[in-house]
Amino acid sequence: MKIAWGITGAGHLLEESVNMLYELSKDHEVTVLLSGAGEEVLKMYGLFNKVKSITGGYYRELVREDDQRFSFPMTGRFSLGKYDVLVVSPTTSNTIGKIVNGIADTLITNAVAQAGKGGVKTCIIPVDLESGAVETVLPSKLELADCQNCQPCQAAAACPEDAINPGVEIDLLKCIGCGTCQIACPYGAVTGGKRITIHMRDIDIENTHKLYDFDGVDVFGHPDEISGMF
């Protein structure tokens, strides 16, 4: 099968999405579509290279939003029915808000719009599905309460991307999630994978539920739920 997989800028369900994407790529041709935020977040969580490793060749491209300018020419493949299915996972509330209101001004939302026009089945895994609280995972974080303001800072010295401002914060736009800083800090002041609880907004849940009325769109609660389709 020819699968297109869109990744938006959510940390929740990101690793699970990448793992499913990786497994599907073993038996299918997969094109990966990255929103600008999706690319940034993949790097923060140290998952960008894993995604990049499965790409290479026609219908196995890594399509970056920044490379598609304003017209997103590759999404024309969807209106021509060149793919069997489009999966968007994880899908942020911002992306869903645009989809349900007919806005197609990003790579991912334009792909969804063109898939609808071309009769390509779309599977969406939203991060905001039901009301209440969910547990999610943070990228690398500098715990100021544990930081001893060492001079020089061993974590900062070890960082290959110069992403650490000692005693202040980690610049997540530079961070590649390699974990080197966590190993280097003798006081455990740099953490990664810390779990926190966040609460869903009513408007995001309402928008997600509107997707159920869209022809050709199926909504799933977890990336693993789509495995039976393939």
C-alpha positions in Angstrom: 0.0 0.0 0.0 1.0 3.6 -0.5 0.6 5.4 2.8 1.0 9.1 3.6 1.6 9.9 7.3 1.4 13.4 8.6 3.0 14.5 11.9 1.9 17.7 13.7 3.5 19.4 16.7 2.2 17.3 19.6 4.4 15.5 22.1 1.5 13.4 23.3 1.3 10.1 21.4 4.3 11.1 19.4 6.6 8.2 20.2 3.7 5.7 19.7 3.0 7.3 16.3 6.6 7.0 15.2 6.8 3.4 16.3 3.7 2.5 14.3 5.0 4.5 11.3 8.3 2.6 11.5 6.6 -0.8 11.6 4.4 0.0 8.6 7.3 1.2 6.6 8.7 -2.3 6.6 5.9 -3.6 4.4 4.5 -0.5 2.7 5.6 2.6 0.8 5.3 5.5 3.3 5.6 9.2 2.6 6.1 11.3 5.7 4.6 14.8 5.9 6.1 17.0 8.6 4.4 20.2 9.7 6.9 22.9 10.8 6.0 22.3 14.4 6.0 18.5 13.9 9.6 18.7 12.8 10.6 20.8 15.8 8.9 18.5 18.2 10.4 15.3 16.7 13.8 16.8 17.3 13.0 17.8 20.9 12.0 14.2 21.7 15.0 12.7 19.8 12.8 11.0 17.2 13.6 12.9 14.1 16.4 10.6 12.9 14.2 7.5 13.4 11.6 9.0 11.1 14.3 10.1 8.6 15.8 6.6 8.5 12.7 5.1 6.9 12.6 7.6 4.0 14.4 7.7 0.7 13.0 7.3 -2.8 9.8 8.1 -4.6 6.7 7.6 -2.4 9.1 7.2 0.5 10.0 10.9 0.8 10.3 13.1 3.9 8.2 16.1 2.9 8.9 19.1 5.1 6.4 22.0 5.2 9.2 24.6 4.8 10.2 23.0 1.5 6.6 23.1 0.1 6.4 26.9 0.2 2.8 28.2 0.1 1.1 26.0 -2.5 2.1 22.6 -1.1 2.5 21.0 -4.6 2.9 17.4 -3.3 -0.6 17.4 -1.9 -1.9 17.2 -5.5 -1.1 13.5 -5.3 -4.1 13.1 -3.0 -6.6 14.8 -5.3 -5.3 12.4 -8.0 -5.8 9.4 -5.7 -2.2 8.4 -5.6 -2.3 7.2 -2.0 -4.4 4.4 -0.4 -4.7 6.2 2.9 -3.6 9.3 4.8 -2.8 9.0 8.5 -2.4 12.1 10.6 -0.9 11.2 14.0 -0.5 12.8 16.4 -2.9 15.5 15.4 -2.9 18.7 17.4 -6.1 20.6 18.4 -4.9 23.5 16.2 -4.8 21.2 13.2 -8.2 19.7 13.9 -9.7 23.2 14.5 -8.6 24.1 11.0 -9.8 20.9 9.4 -13.3 21.1 10.8 -13.6 24.7 9.7 -12.4 24.0 6.1 -9.1 25.8 6.5 -6.3 24.2 4.4 -3.4 26.6 4.8 -0.8 24.2 6.1 0.9 21.1 4.6 -1.2 18.7 6.8 -4.5 20.5 6.6 -4.1 20.9 2.8 -3.3 17.2 2.5 -6.5 16.3 4.4 -8.5 18.6 2.1 -7.0 17.1 -1.0 -7.5 13.6 0.3 -11.2 14.3 0.7 -11.4 15.6 -2.9 -9.5 12.6 -4.2 -11.4 9.9 -2.3 -8.4 8.9 -0.2 -9.4 7.5 3.2 -8.1 9.7 6.1 -7.3 8.4 9.6 -6.9 10.9 12.3 -5.5 10.2 15.8 -6.2 13.4 17.9 -4.4 14.3 21.1 -7.6 15.8 22.4 -10.2 13.1 22.1 -12.3 13.1 25.3 -12.9 15.4 28.2 -10.8 15.1 31.4 -7.2 14.8 32.1 -4.5 12.9 30.3 -0.9 12.0 31.2 1.8 13.1 28.7 5.6 13.2 28.5 7.8 16.2 28.5 11.0 16.6 26.4 14.3 17.5 28.2 14.0 20.0 31.0 16.3 21.8 33.3 15.2 21.3 36.9 16.2 24.6 38.5 15.6 23.3 42.0 18.3 20.6 41.5 20.7 22.8 39.5 23.9 23.7 41.4 25.0 26.4 38.9 28.3 24.6 38.4 31.1 26.5 36.7 31.6 25.2 34.1 28.3 23.4 33.6 29.1 19.8 32.5 25.7 19.4 30.9 26.1 22.5 28.7 29.7 21.4 27.8 28.4 18.0 26.7 25.5 19.3 24.6 26.4 19.0 20.9 23.9 21.7 19.9 24.7 24.4 22.5 21.1 24.2 23.6 21.6 24.7 27.3 21.7 28.1 29.0 23.3 27.0 32.4 21.1 27.8 35.4 18.3 29.1 33.2 16.8 26.8 30.6 17.1 24.4 27.7 16.5 25.9 24.3 14.1 23.3 22.9 14.4 24.7 19.3 18.1 23.7 19.4 17.6 20.5 21.4 17.7 17.2 19.5 16.7 15.0 22.4 20.0 13.0 22.4 20.0 12.8 26.2 23.8 13.6 26.5 23.1 16.4 29.0 21.1 14.1 31.3 24.1 11.7 31.5 26.6 14.5 32.0 24.9 16.4 34.8 26.2 15.0 38.1 23.2 16.3 40.1 20.4 14.9 37.9 19.2 18.5 37.1 18.4 17.7 33.5 15.4 15.4 33.1 13.8 13.8 30.1 10.5 11.9 29.8 9.0 13.4 32.9 5.3 12.7 33.0 2.7 15.5 33.6 -1.1 15.7 33.7 -2.8 18.1 31.3 -6.5 18.9 31.1 -8.5 19.0 27.8 -10.3 22.1 26.7 -14.0 21.8 25.8 -13.6 23.6 22.5 -10.9 21.2 21.4 -13.1 18.2 22.3 -16.0 19.7 20.5 -13.9 20.2 17.3 -12.6 16.6 17.5 -16.1 15.2 17.7 -17.1 17.1 14.6 -14.7 14.9 12.7 -17.1 12.0 13.1 -19.4 13.6 10.6 -16.8 14.0 7.9 -17.1 11.6 5.0 -14.0 9.5 4.4 -12.5 10.4 7.8 -12.1 7.9 10.6 -11.0 8.9 14.2 -8.9 6.7 16.4 -7.8 7.0 20.0 -4.3 5.5 19.6 -1.9 4.8 16.7 -2.0 1.0 17.5 -5.7 0.9 16.6 -5.0 1.4 12.9 -2.7 -1.6 12.6 -5.5 -3.9 11.5 -6.2 -1.7 8.4 -2.9 -2.8 6.9 
